[in-house]
Amino acid sequence: MDELLLNAEEGMEKAFDFMKHEFSSVRTGKASPSLVDGIDVDAYGSVMKLKQLALISTPEPRLIVIQPFDATTMKPIEKAINESKIGISPVVDGKIIRLPIPELSEERRKDLVKTIKTMAEETRVRIRAARRHAMDTAKKMQKDGDLTEDDLKSGETQIQKLTDKYVADVDSQVVSKEADIMKI
């Protein structure tokens, strides 16, 4: 039963961590390296992440500065940023690329809130799928004689507590991110 609980918690933790990573890529109106560090760039004959090709910094609250390690990657980086979904036009300035972060409109902020709520609901679905898998496995173990009825009830209670904890964590992340997005 302990192994079953660990597997369920691991599945829920992965779903939660993935959501947090996805949230970091949602633009809140202030500069953050996480907005661009995962962009795929076609350089040196292969696809690489931007953070592998350049130093990414935020010298000002509304500016991201990208300094390529190799000047020959400047054009591929610029092209990748233009093709990405972040909606910010790069400004090439000598050996660096500047990304000025525009102020978000009220309508855009509301769209971003809808996006994070959708991401959160997908995460809740993944968490509930991990719960369902754990519950089904526990019932099968009880049917096969590996668990007593009391162990099954205790295990189901623990699995539900885990699920409730992760769903509450998701909800608190949504509230925090929504406040961050709506803050002017």
N, C-alpha and C positions, 0 to 999 in steps of 0.2 A: 504493500500500500504506500509506503514511503517513497518508493521509486516512482510510482504512479503520480503522487503529489508533486514530486520534483519535475517530472516530465510536463505536467500540466502547468506548473509555475514557469518553467522554461519557455513554453509556448506563449504564455500570456506576456511574459517579460519581453520576448522578441517582438511581439505585436506592438507593445507599448513603446519600445525603443525605436522601432521603425516609424511610428507616428511622430515621436519627438524629432527624429531626423527630418521627416517630411515637413513638420512645422517650421523647422529652422530655415527651410528654403522659401517660405512664404514671406513676401516682402511686407514690412510693417511701416515703411516710410523713413526708416533710418538705415544707414549703411551697416552691413554685416558681411564679413568674408564668406559666411556660409551661403549667401545668395548665389555666389559664382564658383566656389571652389569645386563643386561637383560637375561643372560643365565639361562635356566631352569635346576634346580638341583633336583634330586630325593632324598629327605632327610626326615627323620622322618615320613615315610609312605605317604608323599604327595610331590607334585611338587612345589618348591619354587624358587623365583628369587635369583640369586647369591648375590645380594646386601642385601638380608634379612638374609643371612647366614654368611657374612664375611665383613670385612673392606677392601675396595679396594683403593689402593693409587698408585701414580706414582712418586716415589722418584727420578727417572732419566727420561730423555726424551724418552728413548727406553726400559723402564722396567715398568711392572705393577706388584705390589705386592699384593697378596691376603692373608689376615689373617683371617682364620675362627674363629668365636666366640666360637665354640665347636670343639675340636679336632676330634670327631667322624665323623664330616662331611667332613674331608679331602679327603678321597677316593671318595665319591660321587661327590665332587666338581671337583676333578681331572678328573674323568670319564666324567662329563658333559662338561668340557672344551675340552677334546679330541674329543667328539662327536659333538661339535659345529662347525659352518662353518667358524670360524675365522682363522683357519689354523696356529695356534701357539701351539707348544708343551709345556705343563706346566713342570716346574722343581720343584719337592718337595724338600724343604730345611728345615727339622725339622718341625716347627709349621707354616711355611708359604709356599705359592706357588708363584714362580716367573714365569713371562711370559716375556721372552726377545722378543722384537719386532724387527724382522729382517728388513733390508733395503729392500725397494721395488724395483724390477727391472723395467726397462722402459716399458716392455711389460705388466707387472702387473698393472702399473700405468695407462696405456691406457685402460686396461680392466675395472679398477675401474671407470674411467671417463665415459666409455660406460654405466656402471651400474648406475651411478648417473643420467646420461642423460635419461636413461629408467625410473628411478624413477620419474624424473621431468616430463616426458611426461605423465606418469600415473596420476600425480597430476594435470597437466593441463586438462586432460580428466575429472577428478572429478570436477574441477572448472567449466568447460564448462557444465557438467551435472547439476550442481547447478544452473547455469545461465539458461539453457534450462527449468528446472523445474520451476524456478521463472517466466520466460517469458510465459510459458504455463499457469501457474496459473493466471498471470495478464490478459492474453487474455480471459481466461474462466470467470474471474471476470467482464471484460468489456462486454462479451457476455451476462452474467447474469444481467447486468445493475448496478453492484456495482461500476463500474469505468466509467468515461467519456473517450472519445477518447483522449482528451488532457492529462488526468491523465495517461492513458496507455502509450502514447508516452514519457511523462516525466519519468515514472517508467522504461520503457525499456532503456532509456538513462542512468538512475542511475544504473540499473543492469549491463549495459555494462561497465560503468566506474568502478564499483566494480570488474568486471571480469578482465578488463585491469590492474587494480592495483595489483590484486593477481597474474596474469600471469607475470607481471613485477617483483614482489617479488620473484617468483619461478626462473625466469631467473637470477636475481642477486645472489640468493643462489647458483645456478649452477656454475656461474662464480667464485664465492668465493671458493666453494668446489673444483672446478677443479684446481684453482691456488694452493690451499693447497696440493692437491694430487700430482701435477706435480713438486712442489718445492722439490729440492733435499737437 
